[in-house]
Amino acid sequence: MKLAIDPEKCQRDGICVAECPVRVLELKPEDTVPTATPEADELCIRCGHCVAVCPTGALTHENLSPLDCPPIRKELALGPEQVEHFLRSRRSIRVYKEAPIDRNTLLKVIDVARFAPSGHNSQPVRWLVIQESKEVLRLAGMVIDWMRYVQKENPAMAQTLHMERAISAWEAGMDPICRNAPHIIVAYGDKANMAAQTACVIALTYLELAATAFGLGTCWAGYFNAAATFWPPLQGALALPGNHASYGAMMVGYPKFAYHRLPARKETDISWR
């Protein structure tokens, strides 16, 4: 791992050393600036903490320079009341306008979601966007096929997941799977990466929250992702790379209706120790 530290900017405050997640920076009394430890090449996770935390912009990592990192704008920071209102006002949207979302907007939302944290900064999340509404509907039909199979082979499971209601709604001309959302976004990753599943869930959560700021509505597509996990025909239609799996799917579209109040939730269950 190569570091370039401007000695005129470096304050020798040790902040970068303290913040390094894997402790591969050190500042010895005889050193004029921090240096990398012998294990740095092997252990550095290229997270950029050292560059981002330096108050004077003195440090440049071989993979990242201060010029690559926009400054944090304190005037854009959210206060506690704003955060609470934003999170409480988020709704899972199940009724969408027919209008599609342009690709550039979808790209911007996903671009925000890619900054979600991941284990060891592995950044294993990959994305599949089902952009054509006709294709969304076709894939939803495959989910119904899976439900019919489960209803036959495992009726107890089908009953627990209320599959009979979904099948009946589909046969009546409704879409209980993707709720007529114009798009589906799938987060997937390599099965061999132990961090992939959790990283995909976190990234989709980022996407769900970010979408609100773009005037979009989202809802977790649980039935869709379950079928993507267990139903070979849908897996074939998604055509994910070998040894990769879907770890979450999200309906996305413009909400047809606006919400006006903040519903209550159960009281928080906390154990203090």
C-alpha positions, 0 to 999 in steps of 0.5 A: 500500500502506497501513501503520499503524505504532504509534510507541510499539511500534515499536523501529526495529530494521529487521527488517520492512525486512530481511524484506520479500521485495520490498524495499518497506519502508525506514527512513531516518535521518530517519524515526521508523518504517519507511515504504513505498517509492513502488513498494509498491502495485505490488510488494507481494505481500501475504505478511504477512511484515512483520506476522508478523515484528514482535516488538512487533506494531507494524505493520499492513498494509492487508490484515492486522493483528497481530490476524489472526495468531495468535501462534506457540506455541513449546511446539508446535514439533517437534524434529529427532527428532520431525520425522524420525520423523513424516516417516519414518513417513508411508506411502502408503495403498492399503487403506482402511476403507469408512467415509467421512470427514466433510466438516468433517474434510476441510475442516480438512485442506484448510484446513491445506494452503492455507498451503503456499507459492506463487510470488509469494504468488499462492495459485493453488490451488483444490480439488475434493473428490469426496466420494461413493464411488460417484462416485469409482468412476465416475471411476475407470472413466473412467480405465480407459477412457483406459487402454484407449484408450492401449493401442490407440493407444500400446501402448508407453506402455501397457506402460511404465505397466503399464496392462494390469495395471490393466485386468485388475484392474479387469475382475476387480472390483478398483479399481487406480485409486483403491484403493477410497478413499472420497474423491479430492481434486483440486488445480487451477489456472489454466493461465495462472498459471506458478506454479499447477502447482508450487503445487498439488503443494506444497499436496497435499504439505502435505495429505498430511502434515497428513492423518496428524495427523487419523488419515487415510491418503492416496496420490497418484492418479497414474493419475487425474491423468494421465487428468484431463490427457489424457482429455476424458471425465474432464475433462468429468466433473470440470467444472473452470472454463475454462482450468483444469487438474488438477495433482494428485489424492490418494486420502483415507480411513481406513487399514485397517491400521497400520504398525509399522516404518520402512522403509529407503530408498536412501542420499542422493546429494549433490554438494557444491560 
